[in-house]
Amino acid sequence: MDSLLSRVAESLWWLSRNLERAETLARILDVNYSRTMDRYSGRESLRHWKVVLDVAGMQTDLDLIPEASVPATALHYCTYSRENRTSIVSCVQIARSNALYVRSELSSEMWEAINGLYLFVEASSPKTLAREGPSSFLRHVRDVAQALSGIVDATLVRDELWDFLHMGRHFERAYVTSRVLRAQAGSDLAAEVQTVLQMCCASEPFARVPHSAPEPDRVIAFLLLDAAFPRSVRYALREVDSSLHRISGTLAGTFSNDAERVLGRLLAMLDFAHAAEIASEGVSGFAQVICRRLDDLSSAVERIYFPRIPVAS
């Protein structure tokens, strides 16, 4: 990584991760808000919002909130709360701050899209959301963030800069898909199949793939193990692995640092996993293992490529 400064690489990593996080959170909120308003009420609605907060990595006690206020309160917390570092507003602001730091490394098209998304989010307000409904806002955030992936791939040279953006995007995809499945602990996956697929942007791709296994097993295999679906954990981590090896110059299938070793072990586990075994042992527990190993991978990437150099006193 001689040609890319550590601070620039770190900004690209967090820029990409926060854009992907904002896009995913916008989609999950839109799916959950629509389904809970149409189909659920009371304790069932509360359970679904707890799943959303778990997926988003947010800690708040919805049991202390009147049931009728849960959707609006959870939606505001996930969308506009600046104290919450994983809300949509916070993610877009963090992404834009990192983009500003590396502005000279980005294409004009990429900067304009990021800055435009930031201005759109800053111009909106909870009052606007309450008056017009959340779907228009959430879908705009989702669509711009998804379009940015195409802009990155269409306007940047395939060098280390692109690899850190690519790696951050796919790491976050794998992480969120794992969290969606982990959050199903205690629920009937067969009854939540359509919601889970929609949360992972997988409903239509899943319907196009021929299957022979029972539906919950098929969903597990598709979201965790599919080698061709871009948002499956296995596919996304293969993309992370390719970027890591291009950055280090190490041959595929070998490792030269702890990040490549941790990811290689995780990919081996996914390569030889079977959906029926995962279902019988509990998909939530399997997803929890993946989340822990992804935490280890994130720590290794930060330690190797973004080291904190102490300042001499």
N, C-alpha and C positions, 0 to 999 in steps of 0.2 A: 504494500500500500504506500509505496514511496512517493507517488505523485499526488496523493490526496491527504491533506492535513487531517489529523484526528478530529479536530473540532468541526471541520466541514463534514466529515463522514458521519459524526454524531448527529449533526443537524439534519442531514438527509434521512438518516434512520428514523428520527423522531417525527420529522415532517411527514414521511410516508406512513408511519404507524398511526399518527393522529388523524390523517385524512381517511385512512381505511376505517379507523374506529368511529369517526363521525358518520361515515356512510353506513356502516353496519348498525350503529345505534339508531340512526334515523329509520332504517328499514324495520328493525325490531320493534321500535316504538309504534310505527305506523300499523304493522301487523297486529300487535297486541291491543292497541287502542281500538282498532276497528272490530276485532273479534270480541273483546270484552264488552264493548258497548252494544254489540248486536246479539250476543249469545249468553253472556254471563252477568251475574250480579252478586252482591254480598260476599260471602266467604270465597266463592269460586273466583270472582274477580280479583279479590285480594291475593289469592294464591298465584294467579297469573302475573300480577304486577311484582310479586316477590321474585318470580323467575326472571323477569326482565332486569330487576335490580341486581340479582346475582350474576347474570350474564354480563352486565355492564361493570361489575366489580364495585358496586356502590353499597355502602353500609348505612341503612336508615331503618327505623322500626315502624313499619306501616301499621302494626297493631295498635299504636297509640293514636292513630288518625281515624276520625269517623269514616265508616265504610263508604258513605256517599261522596266523600272528598278524596278518596284514594286515587282514582284515575287522574284527576287534575293535579293533585299534589305530586304524584310520582312523575307525571309528564313534565311538570315544571322543573323538578329536581334534575331530571335527566336531560332537559333541553336548555334551560336558561340559568341554572345555578352556577355562579362564578366561584363559589366556594367548593363546588364539586369539580375536581380536576378531570373527570371523565364525562362531563356533560358535553352536549354538542357545541355550545358556545365556547367552552374551555378548549375542546379539541381543535376547533377551527382557529381559535386565537393562538394556540401553541404552534399549530402547523404554519400559520402565517408568520409568526415571529421567527421560526426557524428558516422559512423561505426568505425572509428579509435578510437574514444573516448571510445566506448563500445566494443572494439575488444574482450575482454575476455568473454563477454556475448554471442557472436555470435558463430555459428558453423563454422568450417573451410570452409565448402562448401559455406556458405553464404558470408563469407569474401572474398573468392577467386573470387566469381562471381561479387561482388561489385567492388573489386579492378581491376578485369579484364575489367569491363565496363569502369571504370575511365581511365585506361591506353589506351583503344581503343579510347575513346573520345579525350583524350589529344594528341594522335598520329595523329589524323585526322586534316584537315585544310580546310579553305574555298577554297583553290586552288584544293585540292583533290575532294571536293564536286562539284566544277565547271567542273572539268575534267571528273569525272566518273558519275555525276548525283547524286541527293540526296537520291534516293530510297534505295540504298544498305546500306548507313550509317543509315538512319532513321529506316529501318526495323531491322537492327542489334540491335540498341538501344531498340526498341520495344520488340524484341524477348528475349533479355537478361533480361530486366526488368520483362517481363511476367514470364520467367522461375524462376526468383528469388522468386516470390510468391509461387511457388511449392516447392522450396528449403526451404523456411521458414517453410512451413507447414509440410515438410517431415523430418526436422532435428532438430526442436526445441520442447522442452517440452511445453505443454499447461499451462503456468504459467503467471504471470503478464507481464513478458518480451514479451511473444508472444502476449498477449492481446493488449499491446501498439502498436506493429507492425501491428497487425490485424486491430486495430481501426484506425490508421493513414491511412492505405491503403484504407479502405472502406469510410472513411470520404472524402478523396480526390476524390474517384470515384463519390460519390454523388455530390460533389461540381462541378466537371467538367461537368458531365451530365447536371446539372442544368444550368451551364453557356452556354453550347451548345444550349440549348433551349431558354435561355434568349437572346442570340445573334441573334435569328431569328426575332426580332422586325422589323416590316416593310417589311418583306419578305413573300413570298407565301410558307407556309410550305408544301403544296401539291406538289409544284414544286421542293422542296429541300429534299424530303423524303429520297432518297437514300444517299445523301451526309450526312445528319444528322445521319442516321443509321450507315454508315461506320465510321463516327467520333467517335461514341460510341461503336464500335466493336460489332454492333448489327444486321448487315445485314442478316447473315445466321441464327442466332437464331430466328429473327423475322419471316423469311420465313417459319420456321418449325412449328410455332404456328398457329392453326386454328383461324380465325377471322370472325366476322360478321359485325362489325362497319365499317364506311367509313375509308379510309386509314389514313388521318391525325389524326383522333381520335384513331385509332389503334396504331399509332406510339407514340402518347402522353401517352396512357395507358401503352404501353410496356416499354417506357423509364422512366416514372415517377412512375407508380403504380404497375408494375408486381412484384409478390411475389417470383418468381422463377428465374428470369434473374439476374445474379450476378452483372451487371452494372446498373441496374435500381436504381433510387434514393431510393425507398422504401426498396428494398432488402439490399442495402448497409447500410442504416441507421439502419435497424434491426440488422445487424452485429455489428455496432458501439454500439447500445444499449445493446446488449448481453455482449460485452466486458466491457462496463462501469459498468454494474451490477455485473459482476464477480469480477472486481477490488474492488468495494465498498462493496461487499457482501450483497447488497440490493436485495430483492425479485423483480422479474420482475413485471411490472405493478405498482410499487411504486417508490418513489425517495427519496434520502437522501442528494442530493446536487443540485446546480443550473444547472449543465450540464445535469443530468438525467431529470430534470424538463423541460428544454428547448427542449431537444430531444423528450421527451414524448409528448409534445404538438405538435411538428412538425409531429411525426409519427401518431398521432390521426388525424391531418389534411389530411395526405396522405391516411390513412385507410378508410376515409369516403369521399374521393374525387371521382368525376366521370369524365371520359375523355371528354364526350360531353360538360359538364358544363365548364371545363377548356378551351376547344377549343372556346366555344362561348364567354367567358369572356376575352380570350387572353392568350395563353400559355406563352408568354414572361413575362407578368405581374405576372403570377403564379410562374414561375421560379425565378423571381426577389425576390418574397417573400421568397422562399426557400433559396436563396443565402443569404439574410439578416439574416435569422434565423440560417443558418450554420455559419455565421460570429459570431453571438451571442454564438453559441455552442463552436466554437473554442476558443473564449475568455474565456468562462466558464471553459473549460478543462484546459487551460493554467493557469488560476487564481487558480484553485483548486489543480491541480497536479504539476504545475511548478511555485510555488510562488516565487516572487522576494523578498528576505529577505534583508532589508537595512543593510548596514555595519555601525556599530557605529563609530562615528568620535572621 
